[in-house]
Amino acid sequence: VLDTAPDADADLRPRPPVVTIMGHVDHGKTSLLDALRGTDVVRGEAGGITQHIGAYQVTLKDKSKITFLDTPGHEAFTAMRARGADVTDIVVLVVAADDGLMPQTIEAINHTKAAGKPMIVAINKIDKHDANAQRVRERLLEHDVQVEAMGGETQDVEVSALKKTGLDELIEKIQLQAELMELKANPDRDAEGSVIEAKLDKGRGPVATVLVTRGTLKVGDVFVVGAESGKVRALVDDKGRQLKKADPSMPVEVLGISGTPSAGDQLQVVENESRAREVAEYRQGVLLQKRTTAAPA
Ligand code: GDP
């Protein structure tokens, strides 16, 4: 059995929040993710090329950090949750101020509530002449989302992803929410993480984007991930930089995996390669058995 026991309180340190953006199609999720990426103070200095690895982390002027899952769409959120890889701390619900609440907005509200996640409403496209933020706030009430202006506790903010307005305020609200949650993890232990996405890269072999959930993942670490195993050959961040290690809430591409894992798989660092192979082989056996029993007679 792998060591997945909870950490002692004394070992816990603050970690950045992990944010997922949800909302109706065309309401501006991708645009907002792009605009927020631009708030990163180290991106320019890094000199690397922006990589779309399924998540990115921004470092703000005050040195604090926020991780954004860059996989807009409710499917990723629900699929990861169904697999026990519930990595999101905060949901930002994007609602276009001209369009108002639409079916996928309501779906997103329901998913967020079912997951018990705090929500921040970003009323987007506020630059448009037919924007009506107040109507959005009123319609939200019908779905039991009471924003502050309506006497409730859900934070809301008017933004324009296009004109890049309201972004600082949105970030402040995310930070405020994160502070209330006192998000913590133990960085000084063998790492664990969740696979955000994975692919077979022509040049690099199997590559998985892993969000570190606790511990610090290092180059050279031996691990199991789903039914695969490996030894970290390289860690690459969303700025294309090669890292030596990745700490909690950090998303990184992991190279050196025996095969391609699935989104939602858990990565765990183990003591040695024979142990890693043993766990992976056991899991492959279980998978095979599942498929055989599931096969129609
Ligand atoms: P997604 O489907 O939710 O990811 O939405 P996109 O980010 O792809 O945006 C859909 C469309 O709305 C695109 O044509 C964007 O340029 C436009 N859009 C996004 N944000 C804004 C905004 O703040 N103002 C205006 N006027 N247009 C926006």
py3Dmol code that shows the C-alpha trace and the ligand (Angstrom):
import py3Dmol

protein = """\
ATOM      1  CA  VAL A   1       0.000   0.000   0.000  1.00  0.00           C
ATOM      2  CA  LEU A   2       1.245   3.473  -0.854  1.00  0.00           C
ATOM      3  CA  ASP A   3       1.719   6.084   1.842  1.00  0.00           C
ATOM      4  CA  THR A   4      -1.227   8.410   1.374  1.00  0.00           C
ATOM      5  CA  ALA A   5      -1.794   9.243   5.046  1.00  0.00           C
ATOM      6  CA  PRO A   6      -2.659  12.870   5.800  1.00  0.00           C
ATOM      7  CA  ASP A   7       0.124  15.210   6.837  1.00  0.00           C
ATOM      8  CA  ALA A   8       0.545  16.598  10.360  1.00  0.00           C
ATOM      9  CA  ASP A   9      -0.698  20.185  10.770  1.00  0.00           C
ATOM     10  CA  ALA A  10       2.784  21.332  11.779  1.00  0.00           C
ATOM     11  CA  ASP A  11       4.156  20.298   8.364  1.00  0.00           C
ATOM     12  CA  LEU A  12       1.616  22.276   6.353  1.00  0.00           C
ATOM     13  CA  ARG A  13       2.603  25.438   4.485  1.00  0.00           C
ATOM     14  CA  PRO A  14       0.419  27.861   2.493  1.00  0.00           C
ATOM     15  CA  ARG A  15      -0.007  26.935  -1.164  1.00  0.00           C
ATOM     16  CA  PRO A  16      -1.427  28.885  -4.130  1.00  0.00           C
ATOM     17  CA  PRO A  17      -5.104  28.446  -5.017  1.00  0.00           C
ATOM     18  CA  VAL A  18      -6.126  26.368  -8.045  1.00  0.00           C
ATOM     19  CA  VAL A  19      -8.816  28.084 -10.099  1.00  0.00           C
ATOM     20  CA  THR A  20     -11.116  26.681 -12.802  1.00  0.00           C
ATOM     21  CA  ILE A  21     -13.022  28.962 -15.157  1.00  0.00           C
ATOM     22  CA  MET A  22     -16.463  27.809 -16.218  1.00  0.00           C
ATOM     23  CA  GLY A  23     -19.319  29.324 -18.189  1.00  0.00           C
ATOM     24  CA  HIS A  24     -21.435  29.163 -21.328  1.00  0.00           C
ATOM     25  CA  VAL A  25     -19.734  28.754 -24.708  1.00  0.00           C
ATOM     26  CA  ASP A  26     -18.601  32.092 -26.204  1.00  0.00           C
ATOM     27  CA  HIS A  27     -18.985  33.966 -22.909  1.00  0.00           C
ATOM     28  CA  GLY A  28     -15.226  34.494 -22.840  1.00  0.00           C
ATOM     29  CA  LYS A  29     -13.526  31.694 -20.871  1.00  0.00           C
ATOM     30  CA  THR A  30     -10.609  31.391 -23.279  1.00  0.00           C
ATOM     31  CA  SER A  31     -10.250  35.158 -23.602  1.00  0.00           C
ATOM     32  CA  LEU A  32     -10.256  35.569 -19.830  1.00  0.00           C
ATOM     33  CA  LEU A  33      -7.668  32.805 -19.389  1.00  0.00           C
ATOM     34  CA  ASP A  34      -5.467  34.548 -21.963  1.00  0.00           C
ATOM     35  CA  ALA A  35      -5.935  37.937 -20.301  1.00  0.00           C
ATOM     36  CA  LEU A  36      -5.120  36.523 -16.854  1.00  0.00           C
ATOM     37  CA  ARG A  37      -2.019  34.832 -18.226  1.00  0.00           C
ATOM     38  CA  GLY A  38      -0.850  38.326 -19.135  1.00  0.00           C
ATOM     39  CA  THR A  39      -0.819  39.386 -15.456  1.00  0.00           C
ATOM     40  CA  ASP A  40       2.187  37.119 -14.784  1.00  0.00           C
ATOM     41  CA  VAL A  41       5.221  39.210 -13.841  1.00  0.00           C
ATOM     42  CA  VAL A  42       7.779  36.467 -14.602  1.00  0.00           C
ATOM     43  CA  ARG A  43       6.426  35.486 -18.013  1.00  0.00           C
ATOM     44  CA  GLY A  44       8.310  38.233 -19.833  1.00  0.00           C
ATOM     45  CA  GLU A  45      11.562  37.539 -17.992  1.00  0.00           C
ATOM     46  CA  ALA A  46      11.404  33.810 -18.600  1.00  0.00           C
ATOM     47  CA  GLY A  47      12.113  34.296 -22.267  1.00  0.00           C
ATOM     48  CA  GLY A  48      10.570  30.912 -23.017  1.00  0.00           C
ATOM     49  CA  ILE A  49       7.622  30.205 -25.237  1.00  0.00           C
ATOM     50  CA  THR A  50       4.148  29.913 -23.738  1.00  0.00           C
ATOM     51  CA  GLN A  51       3.152  26.260 -23.630  1.00  0.00           C
ATOM     52  CA  HIS A  52      -0.443  25.154 -23.444  1.00  0.00           C
ATOM     53  CA  ILE A  53      -0.061  22.355 -20.961  1.00  0.00           C
ATOM     54  CA  GLY A  54      -3.577  22.311 -19.496  1.00  0.00           C
ATOM     55  CA  ALA A  55      -2.765  24.636 -16.606  1.00  0.00           C
ATOM     56  CA  TYR A  56      -0.603  27.635 -15.895  1.00  0.00           C
ATOM     57  CA  GLN A  57       0.607  29.569 -12.897  1.00  0.00           C
ATOM     58  CA  VAL A  58       0.911  33.331 -12.617  1.00  0.00           C
ATOM     59  CA  THR A  59       3.200  35.126 -10.194  1.00  0.00           C
ATOM     60  CA  LEU A  60       1.736  38.468  -9.121  1.00  0.00           C
ATOM     61  CA  LYS A  61       3.497  41.711  -8.192  1.00  0.00           C
ATOM     62  CA  ASP A  62       3.328  40.799  -4.485  1.00  0.00           C
ATOM     63  CA  LYS A  63       5.039  37.432  -5.322  1.00  0.00           C
ATOM     64  CA  SER A  64       1.892  35.453  -4.544  1.00  0.00           C
ATOM     65  CA  LYS A  65       0.808  32.859  -7.084  1.00  0.00           C
ATOM     66  CA  ILE A  66      -2.405  31.586  -8.624  1.00  0.00           C
ATOM     67  CA  THR A  67      -2.776  28.419 -10.695  1.00  0.00           C
ATOM     68  CA  PHE A  68      -5.390  28.375 -13.452  1.00  0.00           C
ATOM     69  CA  LEU A  69      -6.627  25.206 -15.077  1.00  0.00           C
ATOM     70  CA  ASP A  70      -6.457  26.019 -18.758  1.00  0.00           C
ATOM     71  CA  THR A  71      -8.979  23.411 -19.837  1.00  0.00           C
ATOM     72  CA  PRO A  72     -12.197  25.354 -20.192  1.00  0.00           C
ATOM     73  CA  GLY A  73     -15.213  23.148 -20.295  1.00  0.00           C
ATOM     74  CA  HIS A  74     -17.249  21.418 -17.697  1.00  0.00           C
ATOM     75  CA  GLU A  75     -16.304  17.963 -18.878  1.00  0.00           C
ATOM     76  CA  ALA A  76     -12.751  18.159 -17.597  1.00  0.00           C
ATOM     77  CA  PHE A  77     -13.971  19.426 -14.227  1.00  0.00           C
ATOM     78  CA  THR A  78     -16.629  16.726 -13.883  1.00  0.00           C
ATOM     79  CA  ALA A  79     -14.435  13.936 -15.259  1.00  0.00           C
ATOM     80  CA  MET A  80     -11.573  14.758 -12.900  1.00  0.00           C
ATOM     81  CA  ARG A  81     -13.958  14.983  -9.983  1.00  0.00           C
ATOM     82  CA  ALA A  82     -15.540  11.647 -10.854  1.00  0.00           C
ATOM     83  CA  ARG A  83     -12.056  10.123 -10.693  1.00  0.00           C
ATOM     84  CA  GLY A  84     -11.357  11.622  -7.282  1.00  0.00           C
ATOM     85  CA  ALA A  85      -8.949  14.179  -8.704  1.00  0.00           C
ATOM     86  CA  ASP A  86     -10.714  17.144  -7.260  1.00  0.00           C
ATOM     87  CA  VAL A  87      -7.947  19.677  -7.702  1.00  0.00           C
ATOM     88  CA  THR A  88     -10.009  22.865  -8.085  1.00  0.00           C
ATOM     89  CA  ASP A  89     -10.198  25.174  -5.066  1.00  0.00           C
ATOM     90  CA  ILE A  90     -12.193  28.052  -6.558  1.00  0.00           C
ATOM     91  CA  VAL A  91     -14.506  28.341  -9.576  1.00  0.00           C
ATOM     92  CA  VAL A  92     -14.729  31.552 -11.590  1.00  0.00           C
ATOM     93  CA  LEU A  93     -18.072  31.624 -13.366  1.00  0.00           C
ATOM     94  CA  VAL A  94     -17.950  33.715 -16.521  1.00  0.00           C
ATOM     95  CA  VAL A  95     -21.244  35.258 -17.629  1.00  0.00           C
ATOM     96  CA  ALA A  96     -21.388  37.515 -20.688  1.00  0.00           C
ATOM     97  CA  ALA A  97     -23.175  40.706 -19.689  1.00  0.00           C
ATOM     98  CA  ASP A  98     -24.923  40.999 -23.055  1.00  0.00           C
ATOM     99  CA  ASP A  99     -26.084  37.399 -23.240  1.00  0.00           C
ATOM    100  CA  GLY A 100     -26.927  36.751 -19.597  1.00  0.00           C
ATOM    101  CA  LEU A 101     -27.520  33.344 -18.015  1.00  0.00           C
ATOM    102  CA  MET A 102     -27.547  30.508 -20.540  1.00  0.00           C
ATOM    103  CA  PRO A 103     -27.944  26.715 -20.194  1.00  0.00           C
ATOM    104  CA  GLN A 104     -24.238  26.018 -19.631  1.00  0.00           C
ATOM    105  CA  THR A 105     -24.078  28.847 -17.088  1.00  0.00           C
ATOM    106  CA  ILE A 106     -26.732  27.091 -15.065  1.00  0.00           C
ATOM    107  CA  GLU A 107     -24.991  23.750 -15.564  1.00  0.00           C
ATOM    108  CA  ALA A 108     -21.762  25.301 -14.271  1.00  0.00           C
ATOM    109  CA  ILE A 109     -23.569  26.679 -11.210  1.00  0.00           C
ATOM    110  CA  ASN A 110     -24.951  23.214 -10.489  1.00  0.00           C
ATOM    111  CA  HIS A 111     -21.570  21.496 -10.918  1.00  0.00           C
ATOM    112  CA  THR A 112     -19.921  24.034  -8.639  1.00  0.00           C
ATOM    113  CA  LYS A 113     -22.552  23.624  -5.961  1.00  0.00           C
ATOM    114  CA  ALA A 114     -22.419  19.823  -6.187  1.00  0.00           C
ATOM    115  CA  ALA A 115     -18.657  20.004  -5.738  1.00  0.00           C
ATOM    116  CA  GLY A 116     -19.033  22.387  -2.781  1.00  0.00           C
ATOM    117  CA  LYS A 117     -16.625  24.895  -4.323  1.00  0.00           C
ATOM    118  CA  PRO A 118     -16.728  28.630  -3.673  1.00  0.00           C
ATOM    119  CA  MET A 119     -17.629  30.643  -6.748  1.00  0.00           C
ATOM    120  CA  ILE A 120     -16.664  34.097  -7.974  1.00  0.00           C
ATOM    121  CA  VAL A 121     -18.835  35.553 -10.737  1.00  0.00           C
ATOM    122  CA  ALA A 122     -16.982  37.407 -13.502  1.00  0.00           C
ATOM    123  CA  ILE A 123     -19.488  39.443 -15.484  1.00  0.00           C
ATOM    124  CA  ASN A 124     -17.648  39.673 -18.786  1.00  0.00           C
ATOM    125  CA  LYS A 125     -17.990  41.764 -21.973  1.00  0.00           C
ATOM    126  CA  ILE A 126     -18.846  44.786 -19.862  1.00  0.00           C
ATOM    127  CA  ASP A 127     -17.430  46.912 -22.717  1.00  0.00           C
ATOM    128  CA  LYS A 128     -20.349  46.035 -25.001  1.00  0.00           C
ATOM    129  CA  HIS A 129     -23.076  48.637 -25.520  1.00  0.00           C
ATOM    130  CA  ASP A 130     -25.811  46.134 -24.669  1.00  0.00           C
ATOM    131  CA  ALA A 131     -24.087  44.866 -21.496  1.00  0.00           C
ATOM    132  CA  ASN A 132     -26.443  44.585 -18.528  1.00  0.00           C
ATOM    133  CA  ALA A 133     -24.629  43.474 -15.383  1.00  0.00           C
ATOM    134  CA  GLN A 134     -27.564  44.160 -13.110  1.00  0.00           C
ATOM    135  CA  ARG A 135     -29.782  41.787 -15.070  1.00  0.00           C
ATOM    136  CA  VAL A 136     -27.131  39.072 -14.618  1.00  0.00           C
ATOM    137  CA  ARG A 137     -27.112  39.638 -10.836  1.00  0.00           C
ATOM    138  CA  GLU A 138     -30.899  39.419 -10.730  1.00  0.00           C
ATOM    139  CA  ARG A 139     -31.055  36.266 -12.826  1.00  0.00           C
ATOM    140  CA  LEU A 140     -28.404  34.648 -10.604  1.00  0.00           C
ATOM    141  CA  LEU A 141     -30.778  35.038  -7.659  1.00  0.00           C
ATOM    142  CA  GLU A 142     -33.194  32.679  -9.400  1.00  0.00           C
ATOM    143  CA  HIS A 143     -30.455  30.046  -9.197  1.00  0.00           C
ATOM    144  CA  ASP A 144     -29.676  30.718  -5.554  1.00  0.00           C
ATOM    145  CA  VAL A 145     -26.505  32.625  -6.275  1.00  0.00           C
ATOM    146  CA  GLN A 146     -26.624  35.820  -4.237  1.00  0.00           C
ATOM    147  CA  VAL A 147     -23.871  38.251  -5.107  1.00  0.00           C
ATOM    148  CA  GLU A 148     -22.729  40.909  -2.643  1.00  0.00           C
ATOM    149  CA  ALA A 149     -24.645  43.709  -4.376  1.00  0.00           C
ATOM    150  CA  MET A 150     -27.794  41.662  -3.889  1.00  0.00           C
ATOM    151  CA  GLY A 151     -27.134  41.163  -0.191  1.00  0.00           C
ATOM    152  CA  GLY A 152     -25.390  37.807  -0.561  1.00  0.00           C
ATOM    153  CA  GLU A 153     -21.861  36.523  -0.022  1.00  0.00           C
ATOM    154  CA  THR A 154     -20.792  35.498  -3.509  1.00  0.00           C
ATOM    155  CA  GLN A 155     -18.190  37.897  -4.858  1.00  0.00           C
ATOM    156  CA  ASP A 156     -18.789  39.327  -8.302  1.00  0.00           C
ATOM    157  CA  VAL A 157     -16.733  41.549 -10.559  1.00  0.00           C
ATOM    158  CA  GLU A 158     -17.317  43.289 -13.881  1.00  0.00           C
ATOM    159  CA  VAL A 159     -14.583  42.524 -16.407  1.00  0.00           C
ATOM    160  CA  SER A 160     -13.732  42.831 -20.043  1.00  0.00           C
ATOM    161  CA  ALA A 161     -11.401  40.094 -21.193  1.00  0.00           C
ATOM    162  CA  LEU A 162     -11.124  41.953 -24.487  1.00  0.00           C
ATOM    163  CA  LYS A 163     -10.210  45.382 -23.066  1.00  0.00           C
ATOM    164  CA  LYS A 164      -8.423  43.795 -20.079  1.00  0.00           C
ATOM    165  CA  THR A 165     -10.391  45.751 -17.487  1.00  0.00           C
ATOM    166  CA  GLY A 166     -11.361  44.500 -14.032  1.00  0.00           C
ATOM    167  CA  LEU A 167      -8.604  41.875 -14.021  1.00  0.00           C
ATOM    168  CA  ASP A 168      -6.820  43.244 -10.943  1.00  0.00           C
ATOM    169  CA  GLU A 169     -10.102  43.272  -9.082  1.00  0.00           C
ATOM    170  CA  LEU A 170     -10.838  39.690 -10.124  1.00  0.00           C
ATOM    171  CA  ILE A 171      -7.389  38.629  -8.923  1.00  0.00           C
ATOM    172  CA  GLU A 172      -7.924  40.422  -5.601  1.00  0.00           C
ATOM    173  CA  LYS A 173     -11.188  38.558  -5.124  1.00  0.00           C
ATOM    174  CA  ILE A 174      -9.529  35.232  -5.887  1.00  0.00           C
ATOM    175  CA  GLN A 175      -6.804  36.050  -3.351  1.00  0.00           C
ATOM    176  CA  LEU A 176      -9.374  37.069  -0.748  1.00  0.00           C
ATOM    177  CA  GLN A 177     -11.294  33.848  -1.270  1.00  0.00           C
ATOM    178  CA  ALA A 178      -8.073  31.828  -1.089  1.00  0.00           C
ATOM    179  CA  GLU A 179      -7.076  33.522   2.177  1.00  0.00           C
ATOM    180  CA  LEU A 180     -10.396  32.573   3.744  1.00  0.00           C
ATOM    181  CA  MET A 181      -9.787  28.957   2.750  1.00  0.00           C
ATOM    182  CA  GLU A 182      -6.302  28.774   4.312  1.00  0.00           C
ATOM    183  CA  LEU A 183      -5.064  26.435   1.576  1.00  0.00           C
ATOM    184  CA  LYS A 184      -2.099  24.400   2.737  1.00  0.00           C
ATOM    185  CA  ALA A 185       0.082  21.444   1.787  1.00  0.00           C
ATOM    186  CA  ASN A 186       3.230  19.778   3.057  1.00  0.00           C
ATOM    187  CA  PRO A 187       6.047  20.540   0.597  1.00  0.00           C
ATOM    188  CA  ASP A 188       8.619  18.365   2.426  1.00  0.00           C
ATOM    189  CA  ARG A 189       7.588  14.852   1.475  1.00  0.00           C
ATOM    190  CA  ASP A 190       7.442  12.523  -1.521  1.00  0.00           C
ATOM    191  CA  ALA A 191       5.253  14.183  -4.102  1.00  0.00           C
ATOM    192  CA  GLU A 192       1.716  13.366  -5.117  1.00  0.00           C
ATOM    193  CA  GLY A 193      -0.131  14.936  -8.001  1.00  0.00           C
ATOM    194  CA  SER A 194      -3.045  14.673 -10.392  1.00  0.00           C
ATOM    195  CA  VAL A 195      -2.774  14.283 -14.150  1.00  0.00           C
ATOM    196  CA  ILE A 196      -4.493  17.219 -15.880  1.00  0.00           C
ATOM    197  CA  GLU A 197      -3.823  15.930 -19.386  1.00  0.00           C
ATOM    198  CA  ALA A 198      -1.460  13.505 -21.087  1.00  0.00           C
ATOM    199  CA  LYS A 199      -0.314  12.784 -24.593  1.00  0.00           C
ATOM    200  CA  LEU A 200       2.201  10.803 -26.600  1.00  0.00           C
ATOM    201  CA  ASP A 201       4.602  13.366 -28.009  1.00  0.00           C
ATOM    202  CA  LYS A 202       6.493  12.382 -31.177  1.00  0.00           C
ATOM    203  CA  GLY A 203       9.833  13.659 -29.975  1.00  0.00           C
ATOM    204  CA  ARG A 204       9.531  13.431 -26.212  1.00  0.00           C
ATOM    205  CA  GLY A 205       7.500  10.253 -25.670  1.00  0.00           C
ATOM    206  CA  PRO A 206       4.682  10.136 -23.112  1.00  0.00           C
ATOM    207  CA  VAL A 207       4.166  13.554 -21.494  1.00  0.00           C
ATOM    208  CA  ALA A 208       1.750  14.242 -18.664  1.00  0.00           C
ATOM    209  CA  THR A 209       0.830  17.594 -17.171  1.00  0.00           C
ATOM    210  CA  VAL A 210       0.717  16.987 -13.452  1.00  0.00           C
ATOM    211  CA  LEU A 211      -0.582  19.336 -10.814  1.00  0.00           C
ATOM    212  CA  VAL A 212       1.426  18.715  -7.661  1.00  0.00           C
ATOM    213  CA  THR A 213      -1.028  18.356  -4.766  1.00  0.00           C
ATOM    214  CA  ARG A 214       1.500  17.749  -1.985  1.00  0.00           C
ATOM    215  CA  GLY A 215       5.192  17.247  -1.557  1.00  0.00           C
ATOM    216  CA  THR A 216       7.808  18.467  -4.026  1.00  0.00           C
ATOM    217  CA  LEU A 217       8.318  16.627  -7.295  1.00  0.00           C
ATOM    218  CA  LYS A 218      11.962  16.494  -8.386  1.00  0.00           C
ATOM    219  CA  VAL A 219      13.954  15.424 -11.393  1.00  0.00           C
ATOM    220  CA  GLY A 220      15.108  11.853 -10.717  1.00  0.00           C
ATOM    221  CA  ASP A 221      12.085  10.936  -8.566  1.00  0.00           C
ATOM    222  CA  VAL A 222      10.687   7.454  -9.170  1.00  0.00           C
ATOM    223  CA  PHE A 223       6.904   7.287  -9.408  1.00  0.00           C
ATOM    224  CA  VAL A 224       3.746   5.438 -10.320  1.00  0.00           C
ATOM    225  CA  VAL A 225       1.005   7.221 -12.242  1.00  0.00           C
ATOM    226  CA  GLY A 226      -2.184   5.284 -12.891  1.00  0.00           C
ATOM    227  CA  ALA A 227      -1.025   1.962 -14.325  1.00  0.00           C
ATOM    228  CA  GLU A 228       2.272   3.418 -15.553  1.00  0.00           C
ATOM    229  CA  SER A 229       5.555   4.040 -13.800  1.00  0.00           C
ATOM    230  CA  GLY A 230       8.694   6.002 -14.457  1.00  0.00           C
ATOM    231  CA  LYS A 231      11.514   8.220 -13.302  1.00  0.00           C
ATOM    232  CA  VAL A 232      11.289  11.997 -13.802  1.00  0.00           C
ATOM    233  CA  ARG A 233      13.615  12.814 -16.699  1.00  0.00           C
ATOM    234  CA  ALA A 234      12.555  16.455 -17.002  1.00  0.00           C
ATOM    235  CA  LEU A 235      10.018  18.904 -15.595  1.00  0.00           C
ATOM    236  CA  VAL A 236       8.821  21.688 -17.887  1.00  0.00           C
ATOM    237  CA  ASP A 237       6.579  24.556 -16.824  1.00  0.00           C
ATOM    238  CA  ASP A 238       3.972  26.518 -18.802  1.00  0.00           C
ATOM    239  CA  LYS A 239       6.657  29.008 -19.824  1.00  0.00           C
ATOM    240  CA  GLY A 240       8.728  26.287 -21.443  1.00  0.00           C
ATOM    241  CA  ARG A 241      11.350  26.398 -18.681  1.00  0.00           C
ATOM    242  CA  GLN A 242      13.094  23.272 -17.448  1.00  0.00           C
ATOM    243  CA  LEU A 243      12.736  23.017 -13.684  1.00  0.00           C
ATOM    244  CA  LYS A 244      14.562  20.932 -11.107  1.00  0.00           C
ATOM    245  CA  LYS A 245      11.511  20.684  -8.857  1.00  0.00           C
ATOM    246  CA  ALA A 246       7.839  21.597  -8.587  1.00  0.00           C
ATOM    247  CA  ASP A 247       6.076  22.414  -5.331  1.00  0.00           C
ATOM    248  CA  PRO A 248       2.389  22.191  -4.300  1.00  0.00           C
ATOM    249  CA  SER A 249      -0.205  23.721  -6.690  1.00  0.00           C
ATOM    250  CA  MET A 250       2.373  23.907  -9.453  1.00  0.00           C
ATOM    251  CA  PRO A 251       1.484  22.443 -12.864  1.00  0.00           C
ATOM    252  CA  VAL A 252       4.373  20.829 -14.756  1.00  0.00           C
ATOM    253  CA  GLU A 253       4.927  18.586 -17.707  1.00  0.00           C
ATOM    254  CA  VAL A 254       6.516  15.342 -16.544  1.00  0.00           C
ATOM    255  CA  LEU A 255       8.769  13.400 -18.901  1.00  0.00           C
ATOM    256  CA  GLY A 256      10.067   9.892 -18.332  1.00  0.00           C
ATOM    257  CA  ILE A 257       6.825   7.884 -18.064  1.00  0.00           C
ATOM    258  CA  SER A 258       6.573   4.262 -19.307  1.00  0.00           C
ATOM    259  CA  GLY A 259       3.298   4.958 -21.151  1.00  0.00           C
ATOM    260  CA  THR A 260       0.586   7.584 -21.475  1.00  0.00           C
ATOM    261  CA  PRO A 261      -1.602   7.927 -18.363  1.00  0.00           C
ATOM    262  CA  SER A 262      -5.159   9.353 -18.333  1.00  0.00           C
ATOM    263  CA  ALA A 263      -6.466  12.672 -17.047  1.00  0.00           C
ATOM    264  CA  GLY A 264      -7.414  12.222 -13.420  1.00  0.00           C
ATOM    265  CA  ASP A 265      -4.748   9.566 -12.728  1.00  0.00           C
ATOM    266  CA  GLN A 266      -2.808  10.088  -9.520  1.00  0.00           C
ATOM    267  CA  LEU A 267       0.970  10.319  -9.503  1.00  0.00           C
ATOM    268  CA  GLN A 268       2.830   9.099  -6.446  1.00  0.00           C
ATOM    269  CA  VAL A 269       6.539   9.123  -5.787  1.00  0.00           C
ATOM    270  CA  VAL A 270       7.774   5.776  -4.432  1.00  0.00           C
ATOM    271  CA  GLU A 271      11.052   4.574  -2.924  1.00  0.00           C
ATOM    272  CA  ASN A 272      12.506   2.682  -5.903  1.00  0.00           C
ATOM    273  CA  GLU A 273      11.972   1.442  -9.427  1.00  0.00           C
ATOM    274  CA  SER A 274      11.105  -2.151  -8.567  1.00  0.00           C
ATOM    275  CA  ARG A 275       8.411  -0.899  -6.221  1.00  0.00           C
ATOM    276  CA  ALA A 276       7.095   1.437  -8.948  1.00  0.00           C
ATOM    277  CA  ARG A 277       6.935  -1.379 -11.499  1.00  0.00           C
ATOM    278  CA  GLU A 278       5.290  -3.706  -9.011  1.00  0.00           C
ATOM    279  CA  VAL A 279       2.472  -1.211  -8.287  1.00  0.00           C
ATOM    280  CA  ALA A 280       2.074  -0.364 -11.984  1.00  0.00           C
ATOM    281  CA  GLU A 281       1.948  -4.052 -12.990  1.00  0.00           C
ATOM    282  CA  TYR A 282      -0.596  -4.766 -10.292  1.00  0.00           C
ATOM    283  CA  ARG A 283      -2.739  -1.890 -11.561  1.00  0.00           C
ATOM    284  CA  GLN A 284      -2.373  -3.047 -15.181  1.00  0.00           C
ATOM    285  CA  GLY A 285      -3.612  -6.461 -14.064  1.00  0.00           C
ATOM    286  CA  VAL A 286      -6.605  -4.884 -12.356  1.00  0.00           C
ATOM    287  CA  LEU A 287      -7.348  -2.822 -15.471  1.00  0.00           C
ATOM    288  CA  LEU A 288      -7.118  -5.902 -17.689  1.00  0.00           C
ATOM    289  CA  GLN A 289      -9.418  -7.819 -15.390  1.00  0.00           C
ATOM    290  CA  LYS A 290     -11.931  -4.958 -15.420  1.00  0.00           C
ATOM    291  CA  ARG A 291     -11.923  -4.909 -19.222  1.00  0.00           C
ATOM    292  CA  THR A 292     -12.324  -8.701 -19.436  1.00  0.00           C
ATOM    293  CA  THR A 293     -15.252  -8.778 -17.034  1.00  0.00           C
ATOM    294  CA  ALA A 294     -16.823  -5.744 -18.695  1.00  0.00           C
ATOM    295  CA  ALA A 295     -16.577  -7.332 -22.157  1.00  0.00           C
ATOM    296  CA  PRO A 296     -19.874  -8.609 -23.569  1.00  0.00           C
ATOM    297  CA  ALA A 297     -20.258 -12.413 -23.584  1.00  0.00           C
TER     298      ALA A 297
END
"""
ligand_1 = """\
28
GDP
P -15.329 30.771 -24.682
O -16.075 29.918 -25.678
O -16.117 30.928 -23.417
O -13.926 30.304 -24.434
O -15.279 32.246 -25.298
P -14.088 32.998 -26.071
O -13.059 33.462 -25.135
O -13.667 32.161 -27.216
O -14.852 34.305 -26.590
C -15.939 34.234 -27.483
C -16.028 35.524 -28.273
O -16.307 36.620 -27.412
C -14.730 35.860 -29.004
O -15.072 36.409 -30.266
C -14.098 36.919 -28.111
O -13.293 37.824 -28.818
C -15.340 37.631 -27.546
N -15.061 38.212 -26.224
C -14.504 37.616 -25.150
N -14.419 38.482 -24.122
C -14.915 39.657 -24.551
C -15.098 40.938 -23.936
O -14.753 41.187 -22.773
N -15.672 41.901 -24.706
C -16.070 41.681 -25.981
N -16.616 42.711 -26.647
N -15.899 40.505 -26.596
C -15.340 39.489 -25.889
"""
view = py3Dmol.view(width=600, height=400)
view.addModel(protein, "pdb")
view.setStyle({"model": 0}, {"cartoon": {"style": "trace"}})
view.addModel(ligand_1, "xyz")
view.setStyle({"model": 1}, {"stick": {}})
view.zoomTo()
view.show()
